[in-house]
């Protein structure tokens, strides 16, 4: 199988030209401003951005730059998603219209991308995650219409979303029809952070972006995924395919504590069919954790999920098979974020994630090939 | 060595009678109120406590109850600490006076405890972590005075603290003299959460205490420990012995992401002597994570620290020795929190942590004995 050796990037972002234009038209976050002295464009997506925002250029919107980055790093296929904060800042009608347009734009971005050469399978270099207009006051009808649009666009294989839902988070019962439609359409939901947690927690010392990016982002993902578990979404929609950014953040390492806290709360415990750790085995996780021990552990938390299915008799002393967990983990780069600080052959942030996959103890070469590409080809049915 | 087989609980709390009296005198959190109809006392330590607070009784303040709990679970020695929120809510002068009194109380609580029987070493059943009056406007002199008091009390082996410092967190440069004094005195700092993160992140669905306890507590510890690392405290005080509650929360699983984010921020990167992951090898972590995979992974993040020392040539592909990490991990129960919901022989929360230690793949029996007791006996020089 030639497909076994593909490198597929499932965590790679774009600000489509139409979206970048919207950002340029704004003067509060998120927006793009042009520095008066250098004429350089700068992107501000978070409140309190240090140093006047990060420099942005064609790597954020130009497809040729995405393909050049892919070629430089040996990436065969990318499943591209709009970067945060998506449409969160727009009123419902504008978000609805723009979602539809951006999904069409992304379909064209992908469908007109070159085919993969020197391979015997029929596949393009680019596929995409669409966008839903998940903003307050949007109607369920409008959301379902866009789910239908995405599932009708052949190069869109899922959709990316943040954690706000229609204003009350992803455990909002109002989203049940949306989860149902996404499940039926077989679309993959890529859950990605943007807001972090209250920045007051980071204190007054100057640490640049380090705390919100290193901790706040994964904390936000962890809270959102935990709220989904606690709300019973995975019991009601057992075939929902949810892909968590940044290897699920802190959810894997806090999942046994979570299970213990649930056990001690009869109201929550009685609501769920299984121990909380069971639901981690239903997730897909990117392999964007920058270290081999993290990836191995995350893989273990997937592999052990069967132990926590209601009625299971698997002992916690039974040796886990890490290979089981690897099948739900997928390589990603977070491009175009985390660019190198100086001109280099390859991006350190990419190399670290590839080296981490290569160094996980207990994964076979077949497992590593799966994480690097085969799992994505199967998940997205490419 | 008989000492190898001791079970030592280093995460076990008390509200000393003097402290409980203070809580009874108050009417806003933290406080203890008496339910008018049942005459039962209830404790409210967090804002928005569900169900009118948790029932409290002698297990929170009566030493006999602590010893009974220890006997029931085969715990030989406990290193007891005041429970959160300590003195955080008091004005400086009152916090200063009460810290001194509570430290004397705790010394007596420990020094008059029974000796360990059927053992050939001279050791009491109870030792303690003292309290510093870490509140806004406290003078450095007052804090140093209490550090000296604690180090003069023979049964107090360290001190417990929250994450607020004197109002600006633990990365506040004003605390450097305190870290220096603690380091010189050889006291162990037990870092414990209380505040969590902004509860708005948890949404509107009813999930009881689950989100703040399962996620908020470890997030707070993670942020505080990360801020300490970023501030260079471990470079300036290399012999400081810091014990993190709840196995370090999310710090282990986010430490490679943290290192990557630091690499991309020259200001922060240039401030530190080592890769962020090096500093995890300087920490002590309780083994209160409720699952064997968590403990094994946390152990790995300690074991790999040497790889991340500046100038190290250890490859990430080199097999780790989990035993190395086990030496800095210590059994704990979190008693009297997480009591069983119904009358049982033993507490499930305790059993889960013991079973987790027993089931970690790759730890030897000697490692497990270390985590259960020997590491604590050595760390606290008992």
Interface residues (C-beta under 8 A of the other chain):
Chain A: X168 X169 X171 X172 X197 X198 X200 X201 X202 X203 X204 X205 X206 X207 X208 X209 X210 X211 X213 X214 X215 X218 X219 X220 X222 X223 X226 X227 X230 X231 X246 X247 X249 X250 X252 X253 X254 X255 X256 X257 X258 X259 X260 X261 X262 X263 X264 X265 X266 X267 X268 X277 X289 X290 X291 X292 X293 X294 X296 X297 X298 X300 X301 X304 X316 X317 X319 X320 X338 X341 X348 X349 X352 X355 X356 X358 X359 X361
Chain B: X168 X169 X171 X172 X197 X198 X200 X201 X202 X203 X204 X205 X206 X207 X208 X209 X210 X211 X213 X214 X215 X218 X219 X220 X222 X223 X226 X227 X230 X231 X246 X247 X249 X250 X252 X253 X254 X255 X256 X257 X258 X259 X260 X261 X262 X263 X264 X265 X266 X267 X268 X277 X289 X290 X291 X292 X293 X294 X296 X297 X298 X300 X301 X304 X316 X317 X319 X320 X338 X341 X348 X349 X352 X355 X356 X358 X359 X361
